[in-house]
Amino acid sequence: MAIHSKYLSAVLIAAALSCSAAGTGCAEHHFYRVYDPYYTDYHRWDNDEIVYYRQWSNETHRDADRDFRRLRPEEQKEYWTWRHNHGDRDHDHGRNGRDKDHRDKDNR
């Protein structure tokens, strides 16, 4: 019985460690850039932008889990209009298609 207990303990520890490692990978900040053709600038679609998108979705009674890229063009335009009137977020403002992170590195 002791052998089974040691084996079970080892399996549980391995499972816990692998779950922990998997969770760390999910915590990384992945983003993509979205071009706003109505204001001719770029937005970093990251965790911060998702907060704004969810707020807009709630205020306009839309599904916050729906991927922004799958919205109809009129809905995307409505979001960008709302977005530019709510909070000052890092935008590229059409600067050669480069986002804020690249500008910061260039200014060092």
C-alpha contacts under 8 A as a table, 3 or more apart, distances in Angstrom:
res1	aa1	res2	aa2	distance
1	M	4	H	5.30
1	M	5	S	6.34
2	A	5	S	5.01
2	A	6	K	6.21
3	I	6	K	5.22
3	I	7	Y	6.15
4	H	7	Y	5.02
4	H	8	L	6.00
5	S	8	L	5.10
5	S	9	S	6.12
6	K	9	S	5.08
6	K	10	A	6.18
7	Y	10	A	5.15
7	Y	11	V	6.25
8	L	11	V	5.12
8	L	12	L	6.16
9	S	12	L	5.13
9	S	13	I	6.15
10	A	13	I	5.18
10	A	14	A	6.13
11	V	14	A	5.11
11	V	15	A	6.09
12	L	15	A	5.05
12	L	16	A	6.14
13	I	16	A	5.09
13	I	17	L	6.18
14	A	17	L	5.17
14	A	18	S	6.14
15	A	18	S	5.20
15	A	19	C	6.16
16	A	19	C	5.19
16	A	20	S	6.17
17	L	20	S	5.00
17	L	21	A	6.20
18	S	21	A	5.06
18	S	22	A	6.10
19	C	22	A	5.05
19	C	23	G	6.13
20	S	23	G	5.13
20	S	24	T	6.41
21	A	24	T	5.21
21	A	25	G	6.68
22	A	25	G	5.39
22	A	26	C	6.66
23	G	26	C	5.17
23	G	27	A	6.49
24	T	27	A	5.22
24	T	28	E	7.08
25	G	28	E	5.72
29	H	46	D	7.07
29	H	47	N	7.32
30	H	46	D	6.51
31	F	44	R	6.38
31	F	45	W	5.37
31	F	46	D	4.54
31	F	47	N	7.74
32	Y	44	R	5.90
32	Y	45	W	5.28
32	Y	46	D	6.88
33	R	42	Y	6.36
33	R	43	H	5.57
33	R	44	R	4.65
33	R	45	W	5.61
34	V	42	Y	5.57
34	V	43	H	5.23
34	V	44	R	6.44
34	V	45	W	6.44
35	Y	40	T	7.08
35	Y	41	D	5.91
35	Y	42	Y	4.44
35	Y	43	H	6.39
36	D	39	Y	5.70
36	D	40	T	5.42
36	D	41	D	5.33
36	D	42	Y	5.82
36	D	43	H	7.26
36	D	80	W	6.94
37	P	40	T	4.68
37	P	41	D	6.96
38	Y	77	K	6.85
38	Y	80	W	7.54
39	Y	80	W	7.89
39	Y	93	H	7.83
40	T	93	H	6.48
40	T	94	G	5.81
41	D	91	H	6.29
41	D	92	D	5.41
41	D	93	H	4.16
41	D	94	G	4.57
41	D	95	R	7.80
42	Y	91	H	5.57
42	Y	92	D	5.05
42	Y	93	H	6.43
42	Y	94	G	6.64
42	Y	97	G	7.08
42	Y	99	D	7.19
43	H	90	D	7.00
43	H	91	H	5.22
43	H	92	D	6.81
43	H	99	D	7.80
44	R	49	E	7.04
44	R	90	D	7.53
44	R	91	H	7.39
44	R	99	D	7.37
45	W	48	D	7.59
45	W	49	E	5.38
45	W	50	I	6.88
46	D	49	E	5.32
46	D	50	I	6.22
47	N	50	I	5.04
47	N	51	V	6.51
48	D	51	V	5.30
48	D	52	Y	6.90
49	E	52	Y	5.15
49	E	53	Y	6.19
50	I	53	Y	4.84
50	I	54	R	6.03
51	V	54	R	5.22
51	V	55	Q	6.26
52	Y	55	Q	5.04
52	Y	56	W	6.17
52	Y	83	R	7.28
53	Y	56	W	5.09
53	Y	57	S	6.02
53	Y	64	A	7.09
53	Y	79	Y	7.68
54	R	57	S	4.90
54	R	58	N	6.09
54	R	64	A	5.07
54	R	65	D	7.98
55	Q	58	N	5.19
55	Q	59	E	6.16
56	W	59	E	5.12
56	W	60	T	6.03
56	W	79	Y	7.01
56	W	82	W	7.39
56	W	83	R	7.95
57	S	60	T	5.27
57	S	61	H	5.73
57	S	62	R	4.65
57	S	63	D	6.12
57	S	64	A	5.11
58	N	61	H	5.01
58	N	62	R	6.17
58	N	63	D	7.64
58	N	64	A	6.90
59	E	62	R	7.87
63	D	66	R	5.58
66	R	70	R	7.25
66	R	71	L	7.74
67	D	70	R	5.45
67	D	71	L	7.08
68	F	71	L	5.42
68	F	76	Q	7.26
71	L	74	E	7.99
71	L	75	E	5.89
71	L	76	Q	6.07
72	R	75	E	5.25
72	R	76	Q	6.34
73	P	76	Q	5.00
73	P	77	K	6.13
74	E	77	K	5.08
74	E	78	E	6.19
75	E	78	E	4.93
75	E	79	Y	6.18
76	Q	79	Y	5.01
76	Q	80	W	6.22
77	K	80	W	5.14
77	K	81	T	6.14
78	E	81	T	5.20
78	E	82	W	6.17
79	Y	82	W	5.05
79	Y	83	R	5.84
80	W	83	R	4.80
80	W	84	H	6.06
81	T	84	H	5.42
81	T	85	N	6.59
82	W	85	N	5.27
82	W	86	H	6.38
83	R	86	H	5.13
83	R	87	G	7.28
84	H	87	G	7.07
84	H	88	D	7.56
90	D	100	K	6.59
91	H	99	D	7.11
91	H	100	K	7.13
92	D	95	R	5.58
92	D	97	G	7.06
92	D	98	R	6.47
92	D	99	D	5.32
92	D	100	K	6.42
94	G	97	G	6.02
94	G	98	R	7.97
95	R	98	R	6.00
95	R	99	D	7.89
98	R	102	H	6.26
98	R	103	R	7.20
99	D	102	H	5.67
99	D	103	R	6.64
100	K	103	R	5.02
100	K	104	D	6.17
101	D	104	D	5.25
101	D	105	K	6.44
102	H	105	K	5.19
102	H	106	D	6.22
103	R	106	D	5.07
103	R	107	N	6.31
104	D	107	N	5.29
104	D	108	R	6.81
105	K	108	R	5.62
